[in-house]
């Protein structure tokens, strides 16, 4: 099985590199992946793989039944959406949709999982169980396409025994993979605060409620929630990233708006922190005579890599690629909506090396110069197909 998958991954690499380039040239924003989903459906039809479209809008669920299809189900997931970034790369497959770019590698994710799907369909008489393939919209936008896919039954009928996903990793050389068992990526919640008070002349602060001062106190004070209340061995971040208020030098504004993000690696602490943020913000505003509105938009949960599934996946990857190609990857305070799946079924989300220092392919994700060493596509296709057959 291993050698046959390697042969097919190598043979199909040019085809799926071309597919990746097509997708890269035609990026679409979250929940607007209309051409992308139509293109994927064309490929699945050509492969002879049955599927259901229209999940979470543009999502697709494909099924490959091997021998004894009811014996187990393994799910594979790829996200399809792009980012509102203008591409700066001068390459033949540069984005033709100005202002939109596959700057987070979802074109690679989709191409890899499509390639694995083709291989698995061809080898379905050689493995046990069912492979469930999810092509998901809207990873980059709240509330996350994964949450909607789950609401619409993507993890039922059949329910996966495990789900696998991968993400490009530009700081890791192409040809390598990274795994981390346990808590792997942070939850991500958005904070919106509006401070209100009587504005007035800057020379008469005693006749006003100084909303700038209130907001400044709040920005500093909120950091103490992390440093004084959170277990220091459990990573957490609170960052206020926007401070909007005032328009001139001599007027105290009647309103200041703050926006920020809160990240955590523990779900219990996450929601305790929400309450502390609200309590502290309201208390400071009231003590200084200001009114306050606060909204915490609950986003993606912590991504948890099931220890047993991840240990097995890492072992299978080592068997497929060799020990020198498989390593550890660090926990990350970034967020990923694959986390929703990981809260429902045993999951493994791993990293696919896509960098190449010698060729200058080093730009990070979410930048206008992001690109990948396309050798990673062959590695990803083969690894994903092999893992799916081994569980």
N, C-alpha and C positions, 0 to 999 in steps of 0.2 A: 504493500500500500504506500509506504513512504517513498520508495523510489519512483513509483508510478506518478504520484502527486508531484514530485520534483520534476519529472519529465514534462508533465502537462503544464506546470507553472512556468517552466522555461519556454515551452512552445507557445504558450498563450501570452507571454509577457508583452510582445510587441502589440498585440491586439488591445490589451487593456491599458497599455501606455497611450495608445491612440484614443481610447475612450476617456482616459484621464485628461488628455489634452482637449478633447471636445468639451468635456464638462468645465474645464478651466476657462475655456474661451467663452462659455455661455453661462456665467454664474447668475444665480437668482437669490434674492433676499429671503429671509425667513418667512415661511408660510406662503411664499409666492413662487414655489418651485414647479411651475406648471410645465415648462418645456423639459425640465430635468426629469420629472416623473414620467412624462410621455416617452422620453428617450430610454429610461430604464425599463419601462414596460415593453418597449420594442425589443430590447436585448433579451429580456426574460422570455418573450414569445419566441424569439429566434432560438433560444436554448431549449425550448420545450418544457419550461418550468411553469407550473400553474401558480397563479397569484390572485390576490384580491387588492384592488386599488381603492383610493378614496378614503383611506384611514387617516384621521386627523387632517383632512383636507387633501393633501398631496402624498400622503404616506402609502406604502405598499407592504403587503405581507405575502411572501412566497413560501411554498412548502415543497420539500424534497423528501419523499418517502423511500427509505431503504428497506432492508429486510426487517420483518417484524416491526412495522412502523409504530406500534403502540408500546414498544418496550422502553423507549426513552425519547426525549425531545431535547435537542440542543438548539438554542437560538443564537443567531449572529445579527449584529446591528451595525448599520452605517447611517450617518447623518448626511444630509444633502444640501444644506443651505450655505450661502456665502455671506460676506460682510460688506457694509457700506464704505468701502475703501477704494480709492483710485489706484490701479496698478501702475507701478513704475518700472517693471521689468520690460526689457526689450527682447521679447522672445516670440517665436512664430505662433504660440498658443496664448498670447496675451489676451486678457479680457476684452471682449467686443462690447460689453455692457458697461459703458463709462460710469465710474463711480461705484461699481460693484465688483468684488474680487473674491476668489477663493483663497483668502489669506490665512485660513486655519486648516487647510488640508482636507476639507470634506470631499473634494473631488478625488483625492487619493483614497479616502475611506470607502467611498462608493465604488470606485474602480476595483479596489482590492476585494471587497465583499462580493461584487458582481463576478469577478474572476473565480473566487472560491465557489460561488454558486454554480458556475458552469462546470467546474471540475467535479463537484460533489454530485451533480446531476448525472454526469457521465459514469460515475463510479457507484451509483446508488445500489447496485446489486452486490456490492462488496462490503457494505457496512450495515450495522444494526441501527434501527430507530428512525426518527424523523428529524430533519434539519428545518428549522423555522427561520426565515430570513426577513429582517425588518429594515426597510428603507424609510428613514424617519425625517420629517421636516422640522424646521424651527428650533434647532439646538441653541442658536445664538440669541433667542428672544424669549422673554417671559411670556407665558408660564412654562415654556420648554415643550417641544413637540413630544418628548418622551411621556410626559404626564398625560397628554391628550391621547396618545397611542394606548396607554394603559387603560384610561377611562373607556376607550372604545374597544377594549377586549383583546389587545395585541398579545397579552400574556395568558390567554385562555384558549382552549379548544384548538390544539392541545396546549397545556401549560408546560413551559420549559422546565427541565430539571436543572439547567444552567444556562446562562447567557454570556456571550463573549463579545467584546468590543475592543477596538484599538484606536490609537491617536498618533498622528505624526509627531516626531520629536526632533526638531532641527539641530539641537545641541548633541544629538547622538548620531554617530556615523551610520550611513546606510549599510544594511547587512546585519545590524544588531537589534536586539529587542530588550526591553526593560520591564520588570515585574515588581510589584509591591503588594504583599498580602496585608489585609486589615484595612484600617482607615487610610484612605489614599488621597482624596481630594475634598476640599472644604465645602460646606454649605455656603450659600450666597444670598443675602437679603439686602434689599434697598431701603435706605432711610431718607425720608422727606420731612423736613421740619420748617414750619413758618412761624416766625416770631413777630408779634404785633404789638404796637404801642403808639402813644401819641407822639408824633414827630414834631419838629420845630426848629428854631434857630440854634445853630451850634453854640452861639454865645450865651444861650439861656438853657443849659441842659437841665436845670432844676425844674423847668416848666415842661419837660418832656419825659418820655420813657426811652432811654437810649438803647434802641434795639441792636445797634452795632456792638455795644458793650455786653449786652445780654448774650448775644450770639457768640461773642469772643469767649466769654466765661464758659459757655456751654461746650464749645469745641475743645477747650482744654480739659474741662471737667469730665467729659465723656471718656477720655483716655484712661481715667482712673478705674472705670468699670472693668477694663481688661486687666490692668496691673494689680488691682487690689481684690478682685472677686473671682477671677478665673484661675483654675489650677495651672501653674506655670508649665506643667508637663503636657498640657493639652493646648496645641497652638490655636490662637484666635487673633483676629485683626479687626479693628474698627477704624475706618478712614473716612473723614469728612473731606470730600473732594470738590465741593462747590460752595461758595460763600457769596451770595448775591444780595446786595443792598446798598442803597445810596447812589447818588448820581452827580454830586458836586462837593465842594469843599466846606460849605457852611450850612448844610441842612442835615439834621438828624432824621433819617428816614423812618417812616411809620411801619415799615415791614422789611424783614430780612429773611431770605430763604437759604436753607442749608440742604445739601444732598450728600449722601455718602453710602458706604457699603459696610456690611458686617459679615465676617467670615468665621466659621467655627468648624472643629473636627469632632464635636460631640453634640448630639441632638438634644440632650437634656440641658446642657449648658446654653445651647443656642437659644432656647425659648425662655430660659431664666434671664439671659442677657437682654432679651427684648423687653421684659418687664422692668429690668433695672434701667435701661435706656429711657423708657417712657417716664418712669418715676423720677429720675434725676433731671430730665429735661423739663418736665412740668414743675418740679420743685424749684429749680433755679429761676425759671421764668416768673413764677408766682412771687418768689421772694424779692424779685427786682421790679415787680409791678407790671410785668408784661403778660400778654396773652400768648398762647402757643397752640399750634396744631401740629400733631406728629403722626406720621403714617409709616409703618414698617411693612414693606411689601415682601411677603414670604416667598423666597425663590427656591433654588435647587437645594436638596438636602445633601448631607455628607455622602460621598461615594465610598461604599464599603466593598472591598474585594474579599469575598469569602475565602477563608484560609485554605480549606480543602480544595476548592475549585482552582484557586490560584496556584497552589503547590503542584497540583496535577498539570495545569496548563504550562507552568514553567518547565516541568519535567518533560512533557511532550515536545515543547519547543526546543529544549536542549537535545532531545533525541533527533529532532528534525534538522537542526542547524549546527549542533555541536556546542559544547560548553563555552567555548571562547566567544560565541555570538550572543549569549544570553546573560544578562546581569540584573543587578538591582537598580531601581529608580527611586528617587526621593519622594516623600509626600509633597503635595502641592496645595497652596492656598487658593489656587484658581478653582473654578467650579465647572461642572460638566453635567448636563441633564441625564446622561447615562446613570447618574446616581439614583434616579427614580426607579429604574429597573433593579438596581442593586438593593433597594429597600424591600423588594417584593420577592425576587428569586435569587438563588446563589449566583454570583456574578464574578467575572474577571475582566478588568479593563487594563490593557497593557499598552506599552509604548513601542512604536515602530520607528527605528532610526531612519532619518531622511536627510541628514546633513552630509556634506562632503567638503571638508576644509580645503583640501588641495584644489578643488574646482571653484572655491569661493561661495559655496552654497551654505551660508551660515545665518542668514536673516531669520529672526524669530517670527512666530505666528503673530497675526494681527498687525503686520507691517506691510507697506506697499511694495517691498522688495522680497517678500517671502517666496521661496520656491523649494523644490525638492530634488534630490538625486533620484531619478526615476528607476534606478536599480531596486529601490525599496519596494516597488510594486510587485515584482516577482517574488521577493521575500515575503511580503504580506499575503499575497494570494496563496502561496504554498503553505505557509504557517497556519493561516486561518482554516484552510481546507483540512489540513492534517489534524489540527486540534479538534475540529468538529467530529472527525471520525473516531477519535481515540477515547472520548469520555464514555 
